Amino acid sequence: MQIQPTAAQLKLMEPLISRPRLAPYLTAAGAPAAAMELYLWNVRLAAAFTEVIALTEIILRNAMAEQLAAAYDPTWYARPDLFDDRTIRGFQSTWRGITMPNDPRTGKPATKTLHSIPAGKMVAESTFGCWVNLLDKGGTRGDGPYRQNVDYDSTLWRKALHKAFPNSGGKRATVFTTASHVRSLRNRAAHHEPLLDGLPLTGQTDRRGRPRRLSLPDAHQEVLRLVEYVDKDVAAWLAQSSRVPQTLAVRP
């Protein structure tokens, strides 16, 4: 269903959307009614992006998990020697959120350990950010005199993850950059933030010191590109099926 309110319905809705949230739309549109139309267009655009990103996220994590399991065993996430502290914290958060089924012998929840949790649960319930972090260069593990660098290039990427992205050219940084852009877009759409001026790239500025942004068509291409790294045919199908281009074309 596509929300298409009348002018009267737009007027009714306007006071229910906070002024700070409407401010970017008022700046862009100039009048309250036009701002509400633009706001609802942004809602539809976020939904269109979310459709494609939802499939992309599943494709990404399953491809990565398959290769990590092949290289390190099905409970690869239980290997603290492989990860930096940021990744370990991510898996700890996933672990805490998982509820174990009752043990039929005792009627109480089964003992929860990283090895007793079904691998599929850890894969499915780990955040998109956690998967993207596995594509980074790696950080540090431990503290003080026990602190050590963790190099994901030589471990996770070269031993496993490069196989998940056969069409990427083999460079971890390339896949990480694309995945990071998709994560930023996903979070922006999920939190109902404005997409009017494209996708802000956190921490990046142009020659004039202004925040760098990806245009919306380029952001869409980044999502498709991430899928293409895994499977070109699926990426082509997604490109044909995505509602993003047609939604961009009807911006008020």
C-alpha positions in Angstrom: 0.0 0.0 0.0 1.3 3.5 -0.9 0.3 6.4 1.4 -1.4 9.0 -0.8 -3.2 11.5 1.6 -5.4 14.3 0.4 -4.6 17.9 1.2 -7.0 17.8 4.2 -5.3 14.7 5.5 -1.9 16.2 5.1 -3.0 19.2 7.2 -4.3 16.8 9.9 -1.0 15.0 10.0 1.3 18.0 10.1 0.9 18.8 13.8 1.6 15.2 14.7 5.1 15.4 13.1 7.5 17.4 15.3 8.8 20.7 14.0 12.5 19.7 14.3 11.7 16.6 12.2 9.9 18.6 9.6 12.5 21.4 9.5 14.6 19.9 6.6 11.5 19.3 4.5 10.2 22.8 5.2 13.6 24.2 4.1 13.5 22.1 0.9 9.8 22.7 0.1 9.1 26.1 1.4 5.5 25.5 2.6 4.0 23.2 5.2 1.8 21.2 2.8 4.6 20.7 0.3 6.9 19.8 3.2 4.5 17.0 4.3 4.3 15.7 0.8 8.1 15.6 0.7 8.2 13.9 4.1 5.9 11.1 3.0 8.0 10.7 -0.2 11.0 10.3 2.1 9.1 7.6 4.0 8.4 5.7 0.7 12.0 6.1 -0.5 13.3 4.7 2.8 10.9 1.7 2.5 12.2 1.1 -1.1 15.8 1.2 0.0 15.0 -1.1 3.0 13.6 -3.8 0.7 16.8 -4.1 -1.2 19.1 -3.7 1.8 17.1 -6.5 3.7 18.0 -9.0 0.9 21.6 -7.6 0.7 22.1 -8.1 4.4 21.0 -11.8 4.3 23.2 -12.4 1.2 26.2 -10.8 2.8 26.1 -12.5 6.2 25.3 -16.0 4.7 28.2 -15.7 2.2 30.6 -14.6 5.0 29.4 -17.2 7.5 29.8 -20.0 5.0 33.4 -19.2 4.3 34.3 -18.6 8.0 32.8 -21.9 8.9 34.7 -23.7 6.2 38.0 -22.1 7.3 37.6 -22.3 11.1 34.7 -24.7 11.9 31.0 -24.1 12.3 31.5 -22.3 15.7 34.1 -19.9 14.3 32.6 -17.0 16.3 33.7 -18.9 19.5 37.4 -18.3 18.6 38.4 -15.2 20.6 41.9 -15.5 19.2 40.6 -14.4 15.8 38.9 -11.2 16.8 39.5 -7.7 18.1 37.7 -6.3 21.1 35.1 -4.5 19.0 34.0 -7.8 17.3 34.1 -9.7 20.6 31.8 -7.1 22.1 29.4 -7.5 19.2 29.3 -11.3 19.5 28.8 -10.9 23.3 25.8 -8.7 22.7 24.4 -11.2 20.3 25.0 -14.0 22.8 23.2 -12.1 25.6 20.1 -11.6 23.4 19.6 -15.3 22.5 17.1 -17.3 24.5 17.9 -21.0 24.8 15.1 -23.6 24.3 14.0 -25.7 27.3 16.0 -28.9 28.0 13.3 -31.7 27.7 15.0 -33.6 30.6 14.8 -30.7 33.1 12.2 -28.4 31.7 14.6 -25.5 32.2 16.4 -23.5 29.5 19.5 -25.4 28.2 22.9 -24.1 29.3 23.9 -21.3 27.0 27.5 -21.3 25.7 28.9 -20.1 22.4 29.3 -23.7 21.4 25.8 -24.8 22.5 23.9 -22.0 20.6 22.9 -23.1 17.1 25.3 -21.5 14.7 22.3 -20.3 12.6 21.1 -18.2 15.6 24.5 -16.5 16.0 24.6 -15.7 12.3 21.0 -14.5 12.1 21.0 -12.4 15.3 24.4 -10.6 14.9 23.9 -7.1 13.7 24.7 -5.8 10.3 27.4 -3.6 11.9 29.1 -6.7 13.3 29.4 -8.3 9.9 30.7 -5.1 8.4 33.3 -4.9 11.2 34.6 -8.3 10.1 35.6 -6.7 6.8 37.6 -3.9 8.5 41.4 -4.1 8.9 41.1 -5.2 12.5 41.8 -3.3 15.7 43.2 -4.3 19.0 42.5 -7.0 21.7 43.3 -6.7 25.4 44.5 -3.8 27.4 47.7 -2.5 28.9 50.7 -4.8 28.5 48.4 -7.5 27.1 47.2 -5.3 24.2 47.9 -6.7 20.8 47.0 -5.8 17.2 44.6 -8.0 15.3 45.1 -8.1 11.6 41.9 -9.2 9.7 43.7 -9.0 6.4 46.0 -11.9 7.1 43.4 -14.0 9.0 39.8 -13.5 8.2 40.2 -12.0 4.7 43.0 -14.1 3.2 42.0 -17.3 4.8 38.2 -17.1 4.3 36.3 -14.0 3.5 37.8 -13.2 0.1 36.0 -16.3 -1.1 32.7 -14.9 -0.2 33.2 -12.0 -2.7 34.5 -13.6 -5.9 33.6 -10.5 -8.0 35.2 -7.9 -5.7 38.7 -7.9 -7.2 40.1 -9.5 -4.1 40.7 -6.3 -2.0 39.3 -6.3 1.5 39.2 -2.4 1.7 37.0 -2.3 -1.4 34.4 -4.5 0.0 34.6 -2.8 3.4 34.1 0.6 2.0 31.0 -0.5 0.0 29.6 -2.4 3.0 30.2 0.7 5.2 28.2 2.9 2.8 25.3 0.3 2.8 25.4 0.2 6.6 25.1 4.0 6.8 22.2 4.0 4.4 20.5 1.2 6.2 20.8 3.0 9.5 19.6 6.3 8.1 16.5 4.7 6.5 15.8 2.6 9.6 15.9 5.7 11.9 13.6 7.7 9.5 16.3 10.3 8.8 16.0 12.6 5.8 17.5 11.3 2.5 16.8 14.5 0.6 20.4 15.5 0.1 21.9 12.1 -0.3 23.8 9.9 2.1 26.3 11.7 4.4 29.6 9.9 4.7 30.7 10.1 8.3 34.0 11.7 8.9 34.6 12.5 5.2 34.8 16.1 3.8 35.3 17.6 0.4 38.0 20.1 -0.6 36.0 22.9 1.0 35.6 21.1 4.3 31.9 20.3 3.7 30.6 16.8 4.6 30.9 14.4 1.7 27.7 12.8 0.5 26.7 10.1 -1.9 23.9 11.0 -4.3 20.9 8.8 -3.9 21.4 7.0 -7.2 25.0 6.3 -6.2 23.9 5.0 -2.8 21.5 2.6 -4.6 24.4 1.5 -6.8 26.5 0.8 -3.7 23.8 -1.6 -2.4 23.7 -3.4 -5.8 27.5 -3.4 -6.0 27.8 -5.2 -2.6 25.5 -8.0 -3.9 27.4 -8.1 -7.2 30.6 -8.9 -5.2 28.9 -12.1 -4.1 26.7 -12.9 -7.2 26.4 -10.9 -10.4 23.1 -12.5 -11.5 21.4 -11.8 -8.2 22.6 -8.2 -8.4 21.2 -7.8 -11.9 17.8 -9.2 -10.8 17.7 -6.8 -7.8 18.5 -3.9 -10.0 15.5 -4.7 -12.2 13.2 -5.3 -9.2 14.2 -2.4 -7.0 11.6 0.3 -6.4 14.2 2.9 -5.6 14.7 4.4 -9.2 11.0 4.9 -9.7 10.6 6.4 -6.3 13.4 8.8 -7.0 11.8 9.8 -10.2 8.6 11.0 -8.6 10.1 13.2 -5.9 7.6 16.1 -5.2 
